[in-house]
Amino acid sequence: MINIAHFSLSLRSLLLIIAFSSLYFSARAEGQVIHDFFRSQGKIYVVVAVIIVLFIGIVAYLISLDRKLSKIENRIKHE
């Protein structure tokens, strides 16, 4: 017997994969033009720097959040 909930979940997953892959390939085709534009203008380094700063900020936030949660867990454990 076929489980309808499992079937609908897998169909939904398949549709999401198809949608994201089509977006990926269309963005990849247009992305080459964008990369060439940024390289020609010398702005690619600015884009890379912004991405690195955002990544470092997210990592720092996650580390501070982990420390706060650890303190709360220790406080609850010792009560």
Backbone hydrogen bonds, N-H to C=O, Kabsch-Sander energy under -0.5 kcal/mol:
donor,donor_aa,acceptor,acceptor_aa,energy
4,I,2,I,-0.7
7,F,3,N,-2.2
8,S,4,I,-2.7
9,L,5,A,-1.9
10,S,6,H,-2.4
11,L,7,F,-2.4
12,R,8,S,-2.4
13,S,9,L,-2.4
14,L,10,S,-2.4
15,L,11,L,-2.4
16,L,12,R,-2.2
17,I,13,S,-2.4
18,I,14,L,-2.3
19,A,15,L,-2.4
20,F,16,L,-2.8
21,S,17,I,-2.3
22,S,18,I,-2.1
23,L,19,A,-2.1
24,Y,20,F,-2.4
25,F,21,S,-2.5
26,S,22,S,-2.0
27,A,23,L,-2.5
28,R,24,Y,-2.3
29,A,25,F,-1.7
30,E,26,S,-1.9
31,G,27,A,-2.4
32,Q,28,R,-1.2
33,V,29,A,-0.6
34,I,30,E,-1.6
35,H,31,G,-2.9
36,D,32,Q,-2.3
37,F,33,V,-2.2
38,F,34,I,-2.7
39,R,35,H,-2.6
40,S,36,D,-2.4
41,Q,37,F,-1.9
42,G,38,F,-0.9
42,G,39,R,-0.5
43,K,38,F,-1.8
44,I,38,F,-1.1
47,V,43,K,-2.1
48,V,44,I,-2.5
49,A,45,Y,-2.3
50,V,46,V,-2.4
51,I,47,V,-2.3
52,I,48,V,-2.4
53,V,49,A,-2.5
54,L,50,V,-2.5
55,F,51,I,-2.4
56,I,52,I,-2.6
57,G,53,V,-2.4
58,I,54,L,-2.4
59,V,55,F,-2.4
60,A,56,I,-2.6
61,Y,57,G,-2.3
62,L,58,I,-2.4
63,I,59,V,-2.3
64,S,60,A,-2.4
65,L,61,Y,-2.5
66,D,62,L,-2.3
67,R,63,I,-2.1
68,K,64,S,-2.2
69,L,65,L,-2.4
70,S,66,D,-2.3
71,K,67,R,-2.1
72,I,68,K,-2.2
73,E,69,L,-2.6
74,N,70,S,-2.5
75,R,71,K,-2.3
76,I,72,I,-2.4
77,K,73,E,-2.4
78,H,74,N,-1.9
79,E,75,R,-0.6
79,E,76,I,-0.6
